[in-house]
Amino acid sequence: MKLKPLADRVVLKQIEAEEKTQGGIILTSAGKEKPEIYEVVVVGPGGLVDGEEVKMELVPGQRVIMGKYTGTNVKLEGETYTIVRQSDVLAVVE
């Protein structure tokens, strides 16, 4: 089964936390912070949303930053995805 977002929705997958700090210290699972960086998995077609034309600027594979409590979490085939509107994405990580 595949997710196909509608309108201006974007499906994101959270990037795993780092195993080591920059200084080389290995972290336990309790010490890892959940990053707020996500990878774009699939993007909706855009179009007319609330009476305004929305052009989709995100593309699959991009890394983005999103707010902590934004979106809807969905579990599908053992993976957790977050579905948000394109306008909920705060920034693209380059």
SVG drawing of the C-alpha trace seen along z (x, -y; Angstrom):
<svg xmlns="http://www.w3.org/2000/svg" viewBox="-12 -32 47 36">
<polyline fill="none" stroke="black" stroke-width="0.4" points="0.0,0.0 1.3,-3.5 0.4,-6.9 -0.8,-9.4 -1.3,-12.9 -4.1,-15.1 -3.9,-18.8 -1.1,-20.6 -0.2,-17.8 3.3,-16.4 4.3,-13.0 7.4,-13.1 9.6,-10.6 11.6,-11.6 15.4,-11.2 16.9,-8.9 18.8,-10.5 22.6,-10.5 24.4,-7.6 27.4,-9.8 28.0,-13.3 30.3,-15.6 33.0,-14.8 32.7,-11.1 30.6,-10.1 28.2,-7.2 24.7,-7.9 22.2,-5.5 18.7,-5.5 17.6,-7.6 20.2,-10.2 19.2,-10.7 17.2,-13.8 14.5,-13.4 15.6,-15.6 13.1,-17.9 14.5,-17.2 12.4,-15.1 12.8,-13.7 10.1,-14.4 8.8,-11.1 6.0,-12.1 4.3,-15.4 0.6,-16.1 -0.3,-17.7 -1.1,-21.2 -3.8,-23.0 -6.7,-25.0 -6.7,-25.0 -9.2,-27.2 -9.8,-29.3 -6.1,-30.0 -3.7,-28.3 -0.9,-26.4 2.3,-25.5 4.2,-22.6 7.8,-23.6 9.0,-20.6 10.3,-17.5 10.9,-14.0 14.3,-13.5 14.6,-17.0 15.3,-17.4 13.1,-19.9 12.5,-21.3 9.0,-21.2 7.6,-22.3 7.4,-19.7 3.7,-19.4 2.7,-19.8 1.0,-17.2 -0.7,-13.9 1.3,-10.7 0.4,-7.6 1.9,-4.0 1.9,-2.1 3.7,1.3 5.9,0.8 7.0,-2.8 5.8,-6.0 5.1,-8.9 3.9,-12.5 1.4,-14.2 1.5,-18.0 0.5,-20.9 3.3,-22.4 2.8,-25.7 3.6,-23.8 7.2,-23.2 9.4,-25.9 12.6,-25.5 14.5,-23.3 17.9,-22.0 20.6,-22.3"/>
</svg>
